[in-house]
Amino acid sequence: MAEQTSFVREGFERVSSAFERIPDELQRVQREIQKRRKTIEKQIAGSRRDFGKRTRELEKRTRRQVERVRAGIRRLPLAKRAERLRADAERVLERGMDTFLGVLQIASKSDLDRIDKKLGQMSRKLKEMERTRGNGHAASA
């Protein structure tokens, strides 16, 4: 019987000892989790910076490559010919539109631009004449 009591007492003491160590073990595990969390956060932040940097570098390289391809295309005889054809078609369309608007007696954009330019010149000359006239009156007074 004494053996059983001592066996029970030992078991009870071991269980009590284990219960007493639980807060300490829990704190140790919490510290370990916090440490791992901080390490992971640093890795994620570094990965984000690296990803952003790689993205910017890739975008810059892509822009340069696109510009090189565009420049190469512009140098091709076919591209030059297409540009000339586009310019010729634009001129033909503008002439046709001017003729059409002329028949309807509506001013075209080029007519309006020309009139605006002339009005600007006339306005400057008028202001100059007013200043001259103003200075002449001030001198005689």
Rosetta blueprint (number, residue, H / E / L):
1 M L
2 A H
3 E H
4 Q H
5 T H
6 S H
7 F H
8 V H
9 R H
10 E H
11 G H
12 F H
13 E H
14 R H
15 V H
16 S H
17 S H
18 A H
19 F H
20 E H
21 R H
22 I H
23 P H
24 D H
25 E H
26 L H
27 Q H
28 R H
29 V H
30 Q H
31 R H
32 E H
33 I H
34 Q H
35 K H
36 R H
37 R H
38 K H
39 T H
40 I H
41 E H
42 K H
43 Q H
44 I H
45 A H
46 G H
47 S H
48 R H
49 R H
50 D H
51 F H
52 G H
53 K H
54 R H
55 T H
56 R H
57 E H
58 L H
59 E H
60 K H
61 R H
62 T H
63 R H
64 R H
65 Q H
66 V H
67 E H
68 R H
69 V H
70 R H
71 A H
72 G H
73 I H
74 R H
75 R H
76 L L
77 P H
78 L H
79 A H
80 K H
81 R H
82 A H
83 E H
84 R H
85 L H
86 R H
87 A H
88 D H
89 A H
90 E H
91 R H
92 V H
93 L H
94 E H
95 R H
96 G H
97 M H
98 D H
99 T H
100 F H
101 L H
102 G H
103 V H
104 L L
105 Q L
106 I L
107 A L
108 S L
109 K H
110 S H
111 D H
112 L H
113 D H
114 R H
115 I H
116 D H
117 K H
118 K H
119 L H
120 G H
121 Q H
122 M H
123 S H
124 R H
125 K H
126 L H
127 K H
128 E H
129 M H
130 E H
131 R H
132 T H
133 R H
134 G H
135 N H
136 G H
137 H H
138 A H
139 A H
140 S H
141 A L
